[in-house]
Amino acid sequence: MRFAVSEREEPGATVIRVDGELDVLTAPELAARLAAVTRRHRGDVVVDLRGAVFIDSVGLHVLLSAYRRLARASRRLSVVCAEGAVRRVFERARLIETLGIAASGEGAQAAPDPPDRHASA
């Protein structure tokens, strides 16, 4: 299966599109792209997985690591993921809310802010 990662700039966010299988062999490429975008840009990051056909635990780990890194910088990571096998992995892992998963890019832009680590309860 082919794998491709591309990126584009939108107002306030960088969108990274993933096509193909996101697994132990391809996740390092996404991790490197997310790290580069996090360093180069100050806005939020949207990962568009509508072209992904598979994701494993390594792919989930890459996304969670990026989410934490961005949250520490008061930035957001959102994920766009249509109904199907990839979304079911997020549902079973109970990551729909955490990663701000939306079915469309517009929903991802409006995802909730990361929790404030310094807020008092």
Secondary structure by P-SEA (a helix, b strand, c coil): cbbbbbbbbcccbbbbbbccccccccaaaaaaaaaaaaacccbbbbbbccccccccaaaaaaaaaaaaaaaaacbbbbbbbcccaaaaaaaaacccccccccccaaaaaaccccccccccc
